[in-house]
């Protein structure tokens, strides 16, 4: 085998094993008042139709760095159920993935006087993963004719518990193994299951206070290799009647390297009338710092048709 063929083989192997894992990157997008992006249990939480458009540009300054766009929408169906849909487009070097997620959640009222609720959610996931073979050439300068692409179907499940301003969400994602027939099953990880929990609490000095503080924690564990990450978040909201503005900070780290964060991300945003805007800049603190200035995360959205449900579990 000639050097060119060996190089192409190594590149294909590298992209198939080290690139996307048939899921969208889960960074700080969920903090931008967009928890449905993370868990199906949030579908229909709110008395309106929520639409969020998110753009994630990682490792600014590095060529062909990961870039992701998502469009999410969810709404209440009746008084106790919700539907949601997420569409995404993700690129990473010479790999591409596109997909969609359709979610259903059912919300139960455990105690209407203490605002105690339990939500159950499930998602069906569709993903198309592809390697851009047209960017490669063989020893004759020809584009490879075999199409390196695969389609996978999967499911997420979750439970959300809320008591007043406390919340705890526990989820399992990509619970089925993925299709390896197109790639090399010897080197390609088969298990994509990961488990994650998201919990937090909002508190203020009193009911009339215009300042609200919300600390939260996100923990995620990957079954395939046992790695896990944690986000420590703090958000401060400044209320102006029905509008609000917020500032916050996220600290992400591998759980075996607590003192060495993957990034530190200041966040800011606002809700004005029915319009929403959020921004986060993730400052890289590892060895990529010498090559990249960081990661930009932008979220814009609208809340439509407020008051479509009068159940307290929508709040």
SVG drawing of the C-alpha trace seen along z (x, -y; Angstrom):
<svg xmlns="http://www.w3.org/2000/svg" viewBox="-56 -47 60 53">
<polyline fill="none" stroke="black" stroke-width="0.4" points="0.0,0.0 1.4,-3.4 1.9,-6.3 -1.1,-8.2 -3.4,-5.2 -2.1,-4.8 -2.6,-8.4 -6.2,-8.3 -6.9,-5.2 -5.5,-6.7 -7.5,-9.9 -10.7,-8.0 -10.0,-5.9 -9.2,-9.0 -12.4,-10.8 -14.6,-7.8 -13.3,-7.1 -12.5,-10.5 -15.0,-12.8 -18.7,-13.2 -20.4,-10.4 -23.7,-10.6 -25.0,-13.4 -24.8,-17.1 -22.1,-18.7 -23.5,-19.3 -21.8,-22.5 -23.4,-25.5 -26.4,-25.9 -28.9,-24.5 -28.2,-27.4 -29.5,-30.0 -33.1,-29.2 -33.1,-26.3 -33.2,-23.1 -35.3,-21.2 -32.1,-21.1 -30.7,-18.8 -33.7,-16.7 -37.1,-15.6 -38.7,-16.1 -38.9,-19.9 -41.1,-19.6 -44.2,-21.6 -42.9,-23.2 -44.2,-26.7 -47.6,-28.2 -46.4,-29.1 -44.7,-27.8 -40.9,-28.1 -38.6,-28.5 -34.8,-28.6 -32.2,-28.9 -28.6,-28.2 -25.2,-28.6 -22.1,-27.1 -18.6,-27.8 -15.9,-26.0 -12.2,-26.7 -12.2,-30.0 -9.0,-30.4 -8.5,-26.7 -9.3,-25.6 -12.2,-23.1 -13.1,-23.3 -16.5,-22.0 -19.5,-24.1 -23.1,-23.4 -26.5,-24.9 -29.7,-23.8 -33.4,-24.8 -35.6,-23.7 -39.3,-24.2 -41.6,-22.7 -45.2,-23.4 -47.9,-22.2 -50.5,-19.7 -53.6,-19.9 -53.0,-20.6 -50.6,-17.7 -48.5,-16.8 -45.9,-18.4 -44.3,-17.9 -41.0,-19.1 -38.7,-18.9 -35.0,-19.5 -33.1,-19.7 -29.4,-20.1 -26.5,-20.4 -23.0,-19.7 -19.6,-19.7 -16.2,-18.7 -13.3,-18.7 -14.2,-16.3 -17.2,-14.8 -20.8,-15.9 -23.8,-14.9 -27.4,-16.0 -30.4,-14.9 -33.6,-15.5 -35.2,-14.6 -38.9,-14.3 -39.9,-14.3 -43.0,-13.7 -43.4,-14.5 -46.2,-14.0 -46.4,-16.2 -48.0,-15.1 -49.1,-17.3 -48.1,-15.7 -49.1,-18.6 -50.8,-21.7 -50.5,-23.8 -46.7,-23.2 -46.0,-23.3 -44.7,-19.7 -44.6,-18.1 -43.2,-15.0 -42.5,-14.9 -41.6,-11.8 -40.1,-12.2 -39.0,-10.2 -37.3,-11.2 -36.8,-9.4 -33.5,-10.4 -32.6,-10.3 -28.9,-10.9 -27.1,-10.8 -23.3,-10.7 -21.0,-11.2 -17.3,-11.5 -16.6,-14.0 -14.6,-11.6 -14.7,-14.2 -11.9,-16.0 -9.6,-13.0 -7.6,-11.8 -6.0,-8.4 -2.6,-8.0 -4.2,-8.8 -5.8,-12.0 -9.3,-10.5 -12.0,-10.9 -12.8,-7.7 -16.1,-6.2 -17.3,-4.5 -19.6,-6.7 -18.7,-6.7 -22.0,-7.4 -24.5,-5.8 -27.9,-6.4 -28.7,-5.7 -31.9,-5.6 -32.0,-5.9 -33.9,-7.0 -33.5,-9.2 -35.5,-8.9 -35.8,-11.1 -37.5,-12.1 -37.9,-15.6 -38.9,-16.4 -39.8,-20.0 -40.7,-21.3 -41.4,-25.1 -38.1,-26.5 -36.0,-23.3 -35.6,-21.0 -33.8,-17.6 -33.6,-16.0 -32.1,-12.5 -31.7,-11.2 -30.3,-8.3 -29.3,-9.2 -28.6,-7.0 -29.8,-3.9 -29.3,-1.7 -26.0,-0.6 -25.2,-2.3 -24.8,-0.8 -21.1,0.0 -21.5,1.8 -20.2,-1.2 -17.1,-1.7 -14.6,0.5 -16.2,2.3 -12.8,3.1 -12.0,-0.5 -15.3,-2.2 -17.0,-2.6 -20.3,-0.8 -21.8,-2.0 -23.0,-5.6 -25.1,-5.5 -24.5,-8.3 -26.3,-9.3 -26.7,-12.8 -28.3,-14.7 -29.2,-18.4 -30.3,-20.0 -30.6,-23.5 -32.5,-26.0 -33.7,-29.6 -34.0,-31.8 -34.4,-35.5 -34.5,-37.6 -38.3,-37.8 -41.2,-37.6 -40.9,-41.2 -37.2,-41.1 -36.1,-41.9 -32.9,-39.8 -33.0,-36.0 -30.0,-33.7 -29.9,-30.3 -27.0,-27.9 -27.1,-24.6 -25.0,-21.5 -24.8,-19.3 -23.2,-15.9 -22.6,-13.5 -21.1,-10.0 -20.2,-8.1 -20.6,-4.3 -18.2,-3.5 -15.0,-4.6 -16.1,-5.7 -15.2,-9.4 -17.4,-12.0 -17.7,-15.8 -19.4,-18.3 -20.6,-21.9 -20.9,-24.2 -23.2,-27.1 -24.4,-30.3 -26.9,-32.6 -28.2,-35.9 -31.5,-37.3 -32.6,-41.0 -36.3,-41.2 -38.1,-44.1 -41.8,-43.2 -42.2,-40.3 -38.8,-41.0 -35.5,-40.1 -31.7,-40.2 -29.1,-37.8 -25.4,-37.3 -23.7,-34.1 -20.7,-31.8 -20.0,-28.2 -17.1,-26.1 -16.6,-22.7 -14.1,-20.0 -13.4,-16.3 -14.2,-14.7 -10.7,-13.3 -9.2,-16.8 -11.4,-19.1 -8.7,-21.8 -8.0,-21.9 -11.2,-23.1 -11.9,-22.4 -13.3,-25.9 -14.7,-28.8 -17.6,-30.5 -19.2,-33.9 -22.9,-34.0 -25.3,-36.9 -28.8,-37.3 -32.2,-38.9 -35.9,-38.3 -37.7,-41.4 -41.4,-41.0 -41.5,-37.7 -37.9,-37.9 -35.0,-36.1 -31.2,-36.5 -28.4,-34.7 -24.6,-34.7 -21.7,-32.7 -18.0,-32.9 -16.1,-29.8 -12.5,-30.5 -10.4,-27.5 -8.0,-26.7 -6.2,-23.6 -3.5,-23.1 -5.7,-24.5 -5.4,-27.9 -2.2,-28.5 -4.2,-27.9 -7.7,-29.1 -9.3,-32.2 -12.3,-30.3 -15.8,-29.2 -18.8,-31.4 -22.4,-30.2 -25.3,-32.4 -29.0,-31.7 -32.0,-33.7 -35.6,-32.8 -39.3,-33.7 -42.1,-32.7 -45.4,-32.6 -49.1,-32.2 -48.6,-32.7 -51.5,-31.3 -52.2,-28.2 -52.4,-26.2 -53.8,-27.1 -52.2,-24.1 -49.8,-25.1 -47.3,-22.5 -46.6,-24.7 -44.9,-27.4"/>
</svg>
